């Protein structure tokens, strides 16, 4: 069977990938009200599909920062 290769055209651009949902299907809300999987708040999760790409990128960046500080939420 031939090996599948991807070209640069197959890879999403940074702006596209940055606005994709950070959900990793580990949906559990910690005591701080933040998901232990994606590090978004319940409010961010609830409205995510209605946000613009720029707003999604901002949510994703905040989630990344929360993830860096994670460890005491459980």
Rosetta blueprint (number, residue, H / E / L):
1 X L
2 X L
3 X L
4 X L
5 X L
6 X L
7 X L
8 X H
9 X H
10 X H
11 X L
12 X L
13 X L
14 X H
15 X H
16 X H
17 X H
18 X H
19 X L
20 X L
21 X L
22 X L
23 X L
24 X L
25 X L
26 X L
27 X L
28 X L
29 X E
30 X L
31 X L
32 X L
33 X L
34 X E
35 X E
36 X L
37 X L
38 X L
39 X L
40 X L
41 X E
42 X H
43 X H
44 X H
45 X H
46 X H
47 X H
48 X H
49 X H
50 X H
51 X L
52 X L
53 X H
54 X H
55 X H
56 X H
57 X H
58 X H
59 X H
60 X H
61 X H
62 X H
63 X H
64 X H
65 X H
66 X H
67 X H
68 X H
69 X H
70 X L
71 X L
72 X L
73 X L
74 X L
